[in-house]
Amino acid sequence: MQDQQERLRIRDVFREEWLSIFRDRRFMAILLITPIVYTILFGFLYSHQRITEMPVTVYDGDNSQLSRQIIQAFDATDSFAVTRQATNQEDAVHQVETGEAKVGIVIPDNFTTRLKHGENPPVLTLIDGSNMMYSNSASRIANQVISSVSAGVSINSMKQKGMNADQAASTLSTIPFRSRVLFNPVYDYKLFMPLGVISAALQQCLLLGIALSCTRDKEAGTWGRFGAWKNTPWRLAIAKLTPYYVAGAFNVLTVFSISALYFDIPFRGQVLPLIMVSLAFNFALCGLGFLFSLFSKSRVDATQTLMLIAVPSFMLSGYTWPLEAMPGFLRGIAEILPLTYYLDAVRNITLKGLDITYVFKDTIALGVIGCVTLLVSFAIYPLFFRQHQTTGQHADVPAQEGVTLKG
């Protein structure tokens, strides 16, 4: 033993590690190529640098030249797009709360007349604070727009009174302005990031469990027992996926209960909509996990593949950077990811308190993803069965005698 230790040299182990990296092409790709791919991906993701064309709803209670000038100033920026009209302030608040608009502008009744009489009725901006990317940008730019309009109006007014430009600029009066951030008025990061991280963890754990369940049989040499179900793969799907589906539902109830009861993360909505969209989310993940398991030959393969999916899935979900600000091809990828729809629904339920009407589309989208991935899995299952039914070569577990299953 001592002789072997003396003969063991650093350069030999060094060479051995390099050879092992280059022998395993998948591992080499993960180690050397994945960081480059992620860098390019995220570079494109944030290539627009800022959020543009945020949908804006407007209530104009004044309908004057000044109010129209304010509205035009908002619409003229590339950050805002005035797309809707509100009938009153409550309607504007409702449109922002339900996500129909990200920003609301409320110009009070008789705004111009009241200003002339020395009153200070403020222009109110309503901002959706459930996504801090929107709220940070909208608050800053809305303030800039009002300040710019205020300066222009004051200077023109004073010039009309006979002042020169310098005198007018030195005696500026500002248009009163007030901003109201809904759902997260103090920009508390605890109300924003934990929900996204929790949902991403739920996704990754369930996907990994399903993928490892199938690859475990391949490594143990017991995959051949499912030959009886080669033409009825739905039987295997039910048998393999149901335990993980139930476990996923349990995890959802557990983690959201803990976050609300012990960490003061708000839960303003109803439990039933969250349960429904979570069941649809788990269904979509079951389909994806089953599909991944067919392509993976071993538990190592499955783990490596899902590791590559975890980070891009969260970044592309629209949670940390809005879908509207992504390049078109990345947005297309985001719209086929289950996490995109689940995070949107979770935010609407927990932070906004919206009912099932506003998460119905997300629930349907998740159901469609689950159906499509399962149907694709059933279609290709016979093709992959023979390839993987032999005893796994990477197994540490001895091959077991197959169990005959009734078809």
Sequence and secondary structure as in RCSB ss.txt:
>XXXX:A:sequence
MQDQQERLRIRDVFREEWLSIFRDRRFMAILLITPIVYTILFGFLYSHQRITEMPVTVYDGDNSQLSRQIIQAFD
ATDSFAVTRQATNQEDAVHQVETGEAKVGIVIPDNFTTRLKHGENPPVLTLIDGSNMMYSNSASRIANQVISSVS
AGVSINSMKQKGMNADQAASTLSTIPFRSRVLFNPVYDYKLFMPLGVISAALQQCLLLGIALSCTRDKEAGTWGR
FGAWKNTPWRLAIAKLTPYYVAGAFNVLTVFSISALYFDIPFRGQVLPLIMVSLAFNFALCGLGFLFSLFSKSRV
DATQTLMLIAVPSFMLSGYTWPLEAMPGFLRGIAEILPLTYYLDAVRNITLKGLDITYVFKDTIALGVIGCVTLL
VSFAIYPLFFRQHQTTGQHADVPAQEGVTLKG
>XXXX:A:secstr
 HHHHHH  HHHHHHHHHHHHHH HHHHIIIIIHHHHHHHHHHHHTTT S   EEEEEEESS SHHHHHHHHHHH
HSSSEEEEEE SSHHHHHHHHHTTS SEEEEE TTHHHHHHTT    EEEEEETTSHHHHHHHHHHHHHHHHHHH
HHHHHHHHHHTT  HHHHHHT     EEEEEES TT  GGGTHHHHHHHHHHHHHHHHHHHHHHHHHHHHT GGG
GGGGTT HHHHHHHHHHHHHHHHHHHHHHHHHHHHHHS     S HHHHHHHHHHHHHHHHHHHHHHHHH SSHH
HHHHHHHHHHHHHHHTTTSSS GGGS HHHHHHHTT HHHHHHHHHHHHHTT   GGGTHHHHHHHHHHHHHHHH
HHHHHHHHHHHHH S  TT SS          
